[in-house]
Amino acid sequence: MIKPRIGITRKSGTLLTTQETNHGRYRVRVEEAGGLPVDIMPPANASADLIQEERIQGLIFTGGGDLNPVLYGEQNRASHYIDDERDRFEIELMRRALGLGLPLLAICRGFQILNVACGGMLLQDIPTPPHQQHAAKDGVSAAHTIDLTDGSRLQSLLAKSPIAVNSRHHQAVTRRTLGCPLVATAFSSGEDIVEAIEMPGKAWIVGVQWHPERIEDNIGDSFQVLFRDFMRATVEKSGLK
C-alpha cells in the first residue's frame, strides 16, 4: 500500500536537541501508524499552495509555544515563547486544511490553533489553585484524568472514561472560549477545561490538549489508536490502496 503523506508542523530554523527529540516523537508515531512524515514549517509560500506542492494528505499540528493573544483579540497577559511567523503560518494552514476537509490531528498547541482558527479564544493562564496542575514542572509532564463525552469519536476509540492523560500546558480552552462549530468531547475531570475537540461532519478532525505521542509519560501506547484511526481516515479520504 502507498503510504499517505502526513504533514507535521514545526517551528522554522534549527531545532535545539530537546526540540528535535520532541518533534521526532510525532514522526515515529506517524511511521508506526503507516504514514510518511513530511515536516511543514514557515517560511513558505501560501499554505494553499503548500498542501498541493507537498502532496499532503493529512496534517498533524504539534506542540510548541503560546499563541499571540492578538489572534483572538486580547492583550498579552500571560503568554510566552511567541512565534508570530509560526502563528500566522499555522492559522492559515489550518483554515485551508479545514476548507479542504483534510484529516487533522491537532495536539496541545495544535489543539489551541484549531480553536483559534475557528474563532475561539484561550484562557491565557490556568489558575492553580483552584484548578489542578496542567503544566509540566521541571520538564516532567503533569498527570490528571479526563472525562469523555458520550457518542464522541474519542469515546468510540478509547472505550473508557475517565482516562489518565499527560499534561504540559498552562493555557486552556473552556466552554466559554470554544470556537464554533467545534464540539467539546472531553473535559478535565471536575473542571471547566476542555481537553478534546472535534468538528461535526464527515471529516476526521480531532484536537487533544494532552500529548499522545509521548509514550514515556507513563501512558505507553494507549493513544496510538488515535494515530491509527487518523491514518485510516487519511487513506480513505485520499483513495489510497
N, C-alpha and C positions, 0 to 999 in steps of 0.2 A: 504494500500500500504506500502511496505517496504521502510523505509526512506534511501536515499543514504548517504553513509559515506563521509563527506566532511572534508578533511584535512585543518586546518587553521594554518599557520606558526606563530611562536612567538620566542622571544629570550629565551635562556635557563635560568635556575635558578629561584629564587623567584622574582616575579614582584612587583614593587612599587605599591601603591594604585592607582595612576594615570594610570600606565601601565595596571594594572588589569582592570580598568574601560574601557580603550581604547580597550583592547583585547575583553572584554565582548560584546562590540557592534557588532563585527563580528559574534560572536556566536549567538546573538539574531537575527540578520538578516538571518542567515542560518536557524535557527529554524522556524522563521516566514515564510520562503520560503518552508519549508517542509523537510529540511535536518537534519542529525545528525552530529553536530560539533565534530571533533576529533582534539585535539591540536597536532601539529607536531613541534618538536624543536630539535636542537642539544643538546648534542652529541647523535649520533645514529649510527647504522651500515650503510652500504652502502645504499644510497637513493633508489637504485633499489630494495633492499630487503624490505625497509620500506613500500613502496607503497603496496606490496603484503601482508606483515605481518599484516598491519593495515587495509587491505581491503579497501583502499582509492579509491573512485570512481570519485572524483572531488577535485580540490585544490584551495584554496584562499591564495594568497601571500599578506601579510599585510604590514602596515606601520612600520616605525622604523627609526634608524639612517642611516647615509650616508654609501654608499658602499666604500670600499677601492679602490682608483683610480688605484692601481696597476692591478686590474682586467681588466681595459680597457686601460692599457699601459701608464698611466700618473703618474706624481708625485703628492703628496698631496699639493694642493694649498688652498683649502677652504672646506675640508671635515671633518665632526665632528662625534663624538659618534660612531666610527668604531668598529665593532664586527667581527673580522676575522673569527671566528668559524662559526657564523651565515652566513656570506657571502659565505664561501666555501660550507656549507651545502645546502643553498638555491639555489645557482647556479647549483650544481649537481642535486638537486631535480627537479629544473625547466627543465633542459635538459632531464632528464629521463622521466618526465611527458610529455614533448613535443614529445619525441620519441614514447610514448605510445598513443598519441592522446587523453589524458585525458582532459576533460573540465577544463579550467583555468580562474580564475578571479584574475587579478593582480592589486593591489591598492597601489598607492603612491610609497613607497619603492619597493613594489612588481612589479609595473609598470617599475621601473628602473632596477630591477633584470631581468625581461623579456627582456628588451632591451639589457642589457649587455650579457646575456646568448646567445643572437642571434648575438653577435659580435659588438654591438653598443657601443657608448660612452656617457658620460654625460658632460653637462656644469656644472662645479663644483659650481658656484655661479651666480645667475641671477643678473646682474647689474641693480640697481634701483636708479635713472632713468638710461637709457631711458625706461626700462620695468616697467610695473605696479607691484604692490606688490603681491607676490605669497606666501610668508612665513607668518606663524602665528606671531602675535605680542602680547606679554604679555599673551600668552596662547589662544588668540582669533583667529580663522581662518580668513584669508583674503577672499575676495569675488571678483569675476570677471566673465565675460561671456566667453563662448567658442562657436566656430562655428563648426558644424558637417559636415563631408564630405558626399556629395550626394551618395546614394547607399550603405552606410556602415551599419553594423549590429546595431550600436548605433543609427543611424538616424531612422532606422525602429522601434526601441524600444522606443526612446524618442520623436519622431514625431515632433520636432520643433527645430529651430535654429535661432538665438543664444539662449543659455540656461545658466542660472546662476549656478555657482558651488562654493563650499567651497574649500579653498586652504591652504595647510600647508607645502609647500616645498620651498627650496631655490636652489635646483638643478633642472636640466631640460634635457629633450631630445629635440633636434632641428632637422630640416630637415637634416642637415649635419651629425648629430651623430646617426641617426636612424639605427638600426640593420637590416640586411637582413635575411629573406624575409618579415619582418614586414611592415605593411602599416599604415601610419598615418591617423586616422579617425576623429580627432578633433584638433583644434588649439586654443590657447588663442587669443581672438578677437584682430586683428590688430598686432599680434606678431608672430614671427617665433618659438614659443614654442609649442611643441606637447603635447596635453592634453589627447589623447587616441590613442591606437594602437590595431590592430587586425592582426591575422595570416591568410593569404589566405588559402582557402581549406575548407574542411567539418568540421574540429574540431572547437569547441566553445572555442576560445582563445581570450580574451579581456583584455586589460590593460587600466586603467584610472588613471590619475595623481591626481585627487581630491579624496574626502572621502565620498562615497555614504552611508557608514554605520553611519555617524554622523548626525542623523536626527535632532539634536538640533541646528545645524548650519543654521537655517532659510531655510532649504531645505525640511523639513518634510520627507515624504516617497516617494518623487518624483522619487527617484532612486531605490526603492525596485524592480521595474520591471527588473533591471539588475540581482538581486539575483534570482528572479523567473525564468527568462529565462535561467540563468546558471543552475538552478536546473532542469528545463525541459530538457536541453541538457544532464545533468548528468544521469537522469533517462533513457533517450533514449539511450545513449551510453552504459550504464550498463545493459540494458534489464530488469530493474526492473518493476514490475506491482503492 
